[in-house]
Amino acid sequence: MSLEIRRVESSRDLKKFIDFPFAIFGKSPVWVPPLFADELNTLSKKRNPAFEFCEAEYWMAYRDGVAVGRIAGIINHRYIEKWGNKYARFGWMDFVEDFEVAKALVSTVEDWARSKGMVGVNGPLGFTDLDKEGLLVEGFDETPTMAVIYNLPYYPAYLERLGYAKDIDWVEYLVKVPSSIPEKVLRVQELISKRSGIHLYEWKTTAELKRRFAKDIFALVDEAYAHLYGTTPLSERQVEAYIKQYLGFADPRFLKVVVDKDGKLVCFGIAIPNLSAALQKSKGRLFPLGWYHLVRGLKRPVGIDMLLVAIDPKQQSLGTVAFLMTSIIRSCQEAGVTFAETNPELETNVEVQSLWKDYDRRQHKRRRAYLKNL
């Protein structure tokens, strides 16, 4: 049977590229389809502001005319400038259980990378650190959140056969919402607030949130994440896009802002209701009835996803994050939320993992970035 690799050229090709995972995971009880509109915005060279400093190509594999795989090749020039590594990235990688297909797709990215003067390929990574990244290597029977990659066990096995080795891992936790907040925690928090003036800012509307804190939130992301694996500074257009993506439907119950005595942002946490079940029901589409499942999931959450947490580096040892965690717990208790899922946290990021040390938690997933020198 003949195997052919075709470059994605047209908008019709791109839609096929986005829809391909249904061919592999469509009947899976745990896979969560991405929201089609979000994928289209991310992969579109006209819509994604990351293309100011990135270039990319997408390919699909066909066997006898039937789609059997896909992959994206990405070069982030801002990453190369910051970190000094002339690496291309691969992402959006899916293929049927056939090593020949995987080899053909990965080899296509490697050949493209060489033609661009790159000396290595790593991934799966997106255009930036705020895209989905890391191949699942543990937790294949766990339902993912909407913000992560899902794959089957043969994916990492095939990559390793192709010469790829671990570069770094991320871990994820399932955290149980406690039934009460210890009095000791509340007393310590009150003492810190009296001494320093740090307190929770109670915002009411998304317009107010955006006006007061939108740009400060992403400036803090830049500062707090600057030393983390693969991160790059955000451009103005990226900040504008992320404001719409993360703050457009912000819920005061789950997006918390902590400020100092002068009202300056020092810490924030963005969580959203867990929409995994809603996306499974809607198959990643808003229409004709997908919006109903998503709206219901937003209004009556049973869990939350911790999307972004950032703390002013100068505040990390001052107990500031206690205000954030306490307020999120209270909102969860009031909303009947029983669990929180963290998004991937670098295995080396002990600061963020310490947020969960006092809670009933389970490290239930692990994902990996691979690297191969060309």
N, C-alpha and C positions, 0 to 999 in steps of 0.2 A: 504494500500500500504506500502511495506517495505522500511525503510530508513536505509542506510548503510554508514558508514564513512570508507573511505579507505585511508591509508597512501600513499603518492607519493613515489614510489620506483625507477622507471626507468626513463630514459630520455624521453621515450614516455609518461609516466605519467606526467612529468614536462611540456611537450608541451601542453598537455590537460589542465593542471592547468593554464598555461599562456593564453590559448585561451578561457577559460571559460567565461569571461565577454561578449564575443560576443553573448552568449545565452541570456543575460539579456538586453544589451544595443545596440545590433547590428542594431536596427532600430531607435535608438534615434537620433534626429536632433542635439543634443548638445554634446553627449559623444565623446571624442577624444581617439581613441585606442592608447595604448603605442606602442613604437617601439619594435617589438618582440625581436630583437637582444639585445636591452638594458635590457629587462626583463630577458632574458636567462642569460646574464652576471651577473646580480644582484643576481639571485636565484641559480645559479650554485655554489655548494660548492667547486668546483675546480677553478673557475674563480674569485670569489669575494674575495678580500683580507680581507674583514671584518670577514671572517671565521677564521682569526688568533685569534680572541678574541670573536667570537660569535658561538653559536650553534643554529640550527633551524630544524624544521620538518614542512612538508606541508601535508595537508589532503584535500580530496574532498568528498563531499556528493553525494550519488546516491539514487534515488528513482526508484525502479523497473528497475535498469540498466541505467537510464538516469541521467546525471550529473545535480545537482540542487544547488551546492554551493562549495565554496573553502575557505581555511583559512591557514595562516602560523603562527606558533609559534616560537618566537625568544627569546634567552637569550643573552644579550650583557654584558659580564663579565666586560668589561672596564667601562661600565655605572655603574654597581653595585659598582665597586671599587671607582669611582669618587664621586657618589652621595649617596652611602650607602643604596640604596633602592633595596631590593631583589625582583624585579619585572620581570616577563616575559612580552613579548610584543606580541600582535597579529597584523597581517598586511595582505595585499592581501586578504581581506575579501569581498566576494561577495556571495549573495544567492538570490534565487527566493523569492517572497513574500509569505513566509510560515514560521511562527514563530517556528515550530517544527524543521525545517532545521537549522535556526539560532541558536537555543538552542543547538542542537546536535554538531554543529561546535564549538561554543564558549566553551561548556562544555568539548570538547576534548582538547582544548588548556589549559583550567583550570586544568584538570586532569594531563596533561603533566607537567604543571608548578609546581603543588604540588609534583609530583614525583621527581622533580629537586630541591626541597627545597625552592621554591619561596613562598612569602607571599602575592603577589598581581599580577594582570595582568593589563597592560594599553596599550592603542593604539587607533586607528591604528598608528603604528610607523614602520619604516623600521629598517634596521640593524644599520644605523647611521642617524645623523641629516640631511645629504644631500640626503637621500632617501625620497620618498613620505610619507607624514604623515598628519594626521588629517582628521576626517570624516566630510564631508560637511553637515552643518546644516542650512545654508542660501545660496540662489543663485542656486537653482536646475535648473532654466531655463537659466542659463548663461553658455556659452561655456567655458570649462576650458582650461588652458594651458596644454602643454605636460608634465609638471613637477608636476602635482597634481593628487589627487584621485578624482574620480567622483562616486557618489552614489545616490540612490533614497531616498525620505523622510522616508520610512519605516525602513531603516537601523538604524538611531539613535533611532527611536521609539522602535525597538526590543531590542537594547542594553540596553536602560534604563529599559525595562521590566525585563531584566536579571540581574539587580542590578548594572549597571555601571553608574557612575556619572561624571560630568565634572571635568577634572583636569586642563586644560588650553585651551584657544582658540587662533586661528590665524585669522587675517583679511587680505583681499586682496582688492586692489584698481584698478580701471580703470582710467588712467590718460590721459587727452587730451593733445596732443602736441601743445604748443602755437604757434601762427603764427609769433611771434617775441620775442626777448629777450629784456627786458627793459634796457634802457641806464644806469640806476642807478645800476643795477646788474653788468653790464660790467665794470663800473667805480670802483665799490668796489672790484671787482675781480682783476683788474689791480693794484689797490693800495696794496692789500694783496700780490700779486706776487712780486711787487717791494720791499716790506718790508721784506718778508720772503724767497724769492727765489723759492717758490712753483710754479710748472708749470706742464702742461700736457706733457707727453712723447709721441711723435708721432712715433709709431712703424709701420713698413711697411710689414714685413713677419712674419708668425707664427714661423719660425725658430728663428728669432731675439727675438720675444716675449718670447719664451720658454727659450732661452739661458739667457736672461737678468732677467726675472721676474717669471718664472714658480714656483720655490720653494718658493720664497718670497711671492707670492700671497697666497699660501696655508698655509704658516707660519702665515700670517696676518689673514687668516680665523680662524686659531686655537686661536690666541690671541684675536681677536675682538669678537668671538662667545663663548669664554670659559665660560662665566657666563650665557649663554642662556639655556633654558629648554632642558634637555636630551642630551646635546652635550658631545662628547668625543674626546680626542686628536686623530689626524690622524696619522696612521702609515706610514712608508716609502712606503710600497706597495700601500697603499691607495692614497697617494699623487701622485705616478706614474700613477695610474689608473685615478685619477681625472684630471691630466694634459692632458691625452689623451681624456677624456670625454668632458672637458670644453674648452680646448685650441686647440684641434686637428683641429677644423674647425672655429677657431676664425676669426671674421670679424673686421678689423680695424675701421669700421664705428661705431661699437657698443660695442667693448671692450675697455674701457678707463683706462689709467694708469696715476696716478698723483704722482709726485716725488718731493722731497725737493731740496734745492740748491746743495746738494751733489749727487743727482741722486738716493737717497734711496726711495723705494716705501713707500708711506704714505696713499694711497687710491686707490681703483680700483672699477670698475663696469663691470660686465659681463652681456650683454644682447644679445639676439639672435632674428632674425626675428620670428614672431609668426607663428608656423607651424601647428596650430590646424586644419585648413581647409585641408592642405596637408596630414596630417595623417589620416583624415577622408576619403579622396579620396583613399589613398594608403592602408587603412585598417591595418596600422601598419607594412606593409611589404615593403622591398626595391625592391623585385622582384615579378613579371616580370617588372612592370612599376611604382612601388612606388617611385623609385629614381627620376623619372621625376617630379612628383608632389613636392617632397621635394626640389629638386634643383631649381625649379621655385619659390617655396616659399622663399627660401633663397635669390634669386636674386632680387625678386620684392615684398618686404614686404609691407604690409599695416599697420602692427603693430609690436611691439617688446615685448618680455618677459624679464623682469628684473630677471635674475637668481640668481646672487650673487652680493652683495655690501658689502664692508668692509672698515673701516676707522681705522687708527691707533688711539687707545684711547686717546693718547696725543694730537691729532689733531682735535678732535671732536668739540671743541669750537672756532677754529681758522678760520673758513670759508673755510677750505680745500675742503669740499664736493661741494662747488660752482663750482669749476673747472670741477669736474666730471659731474654735472648736465648740465652745460652750453654746454659742448662738446657733450654730448649725444643728447641734444635738437637740436644743429646745425646739427648733422648727420641725425637725424630724418627729419628735415626740408628739407635737401638736397636730401634725399632718398624718400620723399613723404610719410613718415610714419605719420599717424594721431593719433595713440594712443599707450600707453604703459600699459602693465599689470604687476602689481607686483606679485611676488610669495608670499606665505603665510608669514605674519609678526606677530610675537607674539603680542597679544593685550597689553602686558606690555612693549613692546619695543618702547618707545616713541621717541627714537633717530632716528630710521629708518623711523618711520611714519612722523616725522617732515620734511623729504626730500620732501614730496608731498604737504606740507601745503600751498605753494604759487601757486599751480597749480589747474586748473579745474579738479576735481577728483570726483569719486563716489566709496564708499565702497560697493562693489557688491557681495562679498562672505564672508562667515565665516565658519571655520572648527574647529573641536574639538578633543582633546585627552581625552579619558575616562579612568577611573581607578576603579578597584574593588579589595577590600581586600579579600583574600581567607580565 
